């Protein structure tokens, strides 16, 4: 998570960076083929004590990336996102969760899938 901003009494905007990879189990190995790491803006509405996702926005690809990110994120969130990119300290791929889901031992890292 990068930033959370309360908007009025019932809306929350969450700026975050997410990582999503595809995974498969190959014997005792965890393999991955593709993935993405991208910023998102989630807009949540409060319904009593619960929060419900109302909208999820992602920046445009290519030349439209930066301008769309600047429309989505606050100045503070942009600065934090940029700092993480410079340090290459963004969110990590969810290898540990994937290994656990496939019943593999803790610490099993994903290997790039190679077609036979």
Buried (B, 14 or more C-beta within 10 A) or exposed (E): EBBEEEEEEEBBBBBBBBBEBEBEBEEEBBBBEEBEBBBBBBBBBBEEEEBEEEEEBBBEEEEEBEEBBEEBBBEEBBEBBEEBEEEEEBBEBBBBEBBEEBEBEEEBEBEEBEEE
